[in-house]
Amino acid sequence: MTQEEIDNLIIKHILKETSSEEDKILQNWLSMNADNKKYFDDFMLIWNESEDSASHETFNAIDENKAWENVKPTVASRKITPWWAYASAAAIVLGTVITFLLLRKNTSEPVQIAWNHVTNHEDHPINYSLPDSSIVTIAVDSKIQFPENFNQIAREIRLEGKAFFDVTKDSQRPFVVHTQNINVKVLGTQFSVDIEKNKTQVAVQEGKVWMYKNKSMEDSVKGILLTKNNIGEYSNSSKSISEHKMLTNNIFAWKSGNIISFANTPMPEVIADIEDIFDVKIVNESAKLNSKTFNGKFHDPTIQKVFNSLESTYNVKVTLKDSVYYIH
């Protein structure tokens, strides 16, 4: 069975919509190996915790899964919401392509589905409202694809580049972001996905997400459950997913560009944040910096402001050559 078929079967099981034959198929799949059972248990844990957490207004280390509460989304008309007031509708290229998907829930006949393509050609991030009222912040030169109308089983998005997702809660329809190498599945939360040349990174601001490779069913059950303030990283070279703690919130600073801050942040992390926020390449040729930490807070930051602070604090020099910044 494919990943999508298993997920749909689990959802139908939770909603008590499975037939006796489908129940047997699910039980057989669960008995195949421990990984399948773990995947199912993690799915059920998230689902059940959500109902307990629905009355809370904040997320925390124990109860972060309010995102899975059973709330019907308010479907709004889709419109482009520019991040800055002067941005225009010309920032987006919106195209519609027609594809055919076979939906087996209510009919065996092919159903025509319209897909929208949205590309950000502006020089800053823009916001876009999806059919379920979820908001996507699309980075420069990034693209999303999504159905004109989400079906009753899942809300599926395709991403190229980088985007931040503020997902409307809907316990009956998972929200799935598809990329070339990994998928991310949630029911309602806040997270970013960044597809780079050598890796794909998922950072969770609120809630929990399931991150897994999209190559096979075996890969999907061996994914990882990411919680608030954690990052999952897929390596193109090793074909593996790793997890680490988020040391700063600067990973989300690209959305607004209003403020970035560092508090005793190790220098390798500082450099990585600067590269991510300003979309630049930095080579550190100063060995003494590797063991240093950095403190600083920048309002309406520019890369030059940050480099000036680094130069004065650590007596280093930053130069630009062939579109690469060198610290020496």
HUKA-V459765 format. One record per backbone hydrogen bond with DSSP energy under -0.5 kcal/mol. NH is the residue of the N-H (numbers start at 1). CO is the residue of the C=O. E is the energy in kcal/mol with one decimal. If there is no record, write none. Layout:
<<NH	CO	E> <NH	CO	E>>
//
This chain:
<<6	2	-2.2> <7	3	-2.6> <8	4	-2.5> <9	5	-1.9> <10	6	-2.4> <11	7	-2.4> <12	8	-2.3> <13	9	-2.1> <14	10	-2.4> <15	11	-2.2> <16	13	-1.2> <17	12	-3.3> <18	12	-0.6> <23	19	-2.2> <24	20	-1.8> <25	21	-2.0> <26	22	-2.4> <27	23	-2.4> <28	24	-2.5> <29	25	-2.1> <30	26	-2.4> <31	27	-1.8> <32	29	-0.9> <33	29	-0.5> <37	33	-1.3> <38	34	-2.4> <39	35	-2.4> <40	36	-2.2> <41	37	-2.7> <42	38	-2.6> <43	39	-2.1> <44	40	-2.6> <45	41	-2.5> <46	42	-2.2> <47	43	-2.1> <48	44	-3.0> <49	45	-2.6> <50	46	-1.5> <51	47	-0.9> <52	48	-1.1> <53	49	-1.6> <54	50	-0.6> <56	53	-1.6> <60	63	-0.6> <64	62	-0.6> <67	64	-0.5> <68	65	-2.4> <69	66	-2.2> <71	69	-1.8> <75	73	-0.8> <81	127	-1.8> <82	80	-0.6> <83	125	-0.6> <87	84	-1.8> <91	88	-2.1> <92	89	-1.6> <93	119	-1.3> <94	92	-0.7> <95	93	-0.6> <95	117	-1.6> <97	115	-2.4> <99	97	-0.5> <99	113	-2.3> <101	111	-1.6> <103	101	-0.8> <104	102	-0.6> <107	103	-0.5> <111	101	-2.0> <113	99	-2.2> <115	97	-2.9> <116	146	-3.5> <117	95	-2.4> <118	144	-2.7> <119	93	-1.0> <120	142	-2.3> <121	91	-2.5> <121	119	-0.8> <122	91	-0.5> <126	138	-1.8> <127	81	-1.8> <128	136	-2.0> <129	79	-1.4> <130	128	-0.5> <130	134	-3.0> <133	130	-2.2> <135	166	-2.2> <136	128	-2.8> <137	164	-2.8> <138	126	-3.0> <138	136	-0.7> <139	137	-0.5> <139	162	-2.3> <141	120	-2.2> <142	139	-1.6> <143	160	-3.0> <144	118	-2.3> <145	158	-2.1> <146	116	-1.8> <147	156	-0.6> <148	114	-4.1> <151	154	-0.8> <155	174	-3.3> <156	154	-0.6> <157	176	-2.9> <158	145	-2.6> <159	178	-2.5> <160	143	-2.7> <162	160	-0.5> <163	193	-2.2> <164	137	-2.2> <165	191	-3.5> <166	135	-2.8> <166	164	-0.5> <167	165	-0.7> <167	189	-2.9> <170	187	-1.7> <171	69	-0.6> <173	170	-1.1> <174	153	-0.7> <175	186	-4.1> <176	155	-2.9> <176	174	-0.6> <177	184	-2.8> <178	157	-3.4> <178	176	-0.6> <179	182	-1.9> <183	212	-3.3> <184	177	-2.0> <185	210	-2.5> <186	175	-2.4> <190	206	-1.6> <191	165	-1.9> <192	203	-2.6> <193	163	-2.6> <194	201	-2.8> <195	161	-2.8> <196	194	-0.7> <196	199	-3.0> <200	234	-1.9> <201	194	-2.8> <202	232	-3.1> <203	192	-1.9> <204	230	-2.1> <205	190	-2.1> <205	203	-0.6> <206	190	-1.9> <209	226	-2.3> <210	185	-2.4> <211	209	-0.6> <211	224	-2.7> <212	183	-2.3> <214	181	-1.6> <220	216	-1.9> <221	217	-1.7> <222	218	-0.6> <222	219	-0.9> <223	220	-1.2> <224	211	-2.5> <226	209	-2.8> <226	224	-0.7> <228	207	-0.6> <229	204	-2.6> <230	227	-1.4> <231	244	-2.9> <232	202	-2.9> <233	242	-2.7> <234	200	-3.1> <235	233	-0.5> <235	240	-2.5> <236	198	-2.5> <236	234	-0.5> <237	198	-0.5> <239	235	-1.7> <242	233	-2.5> <244	231	-2.2> <246	229	-2.7> <247	245	-0.6> <252	249	-1.9> <253	250	-1.5> <255	252	-1.7> <256	253	-1.0> <257	253	-2.9> <260	298	-1.8> <262	296	-3.1> <265	294	-2.0> <267	292	-2.3> <269	266	-0.8> <270	266	-1.9> <271	267	-2.8> <272	268	-1.9> <273	269	-2.4> <274	270	-2.4> <275	271	-2.3> <276	272	-2.1> <277	273	-3.1> <278	274	-2.3> <279	275	-0.9> <280	275	-1.2> <281	323	-0.6> <283	325	-3.0> <284	282	-0.5> <285	283	-0.8> <285	327	-3.2> <287	285	-0.8> <289	286	-1.3> <290	286	-0.5> <290	287	-1.0> <291	288	-0.6> <292	289	-1.9> <294	265	-1.9> <296	262	-2.2> <298	260	-3.1> <300	258	-3.9> <301	298	-0.5> <306	302	-1.7> <307	303	-2.4> <308	304	-2.6> <309	305	-1.7> <310	306	-2.1> <311	307	-2.6> <312	308	-2.2> <313	309	-2.1> <314	310	-2.3> <315	311	-1.2> <316	311	-0.6> <319	317	-0.5> <319	326	-2.4> <321	324	-2.7> <324	321	-1.6> <325	281	-2.8> <326	319	-3.2> <327	283	-2.7> <328	317	-2.7> <328	326	-0.6>>
//
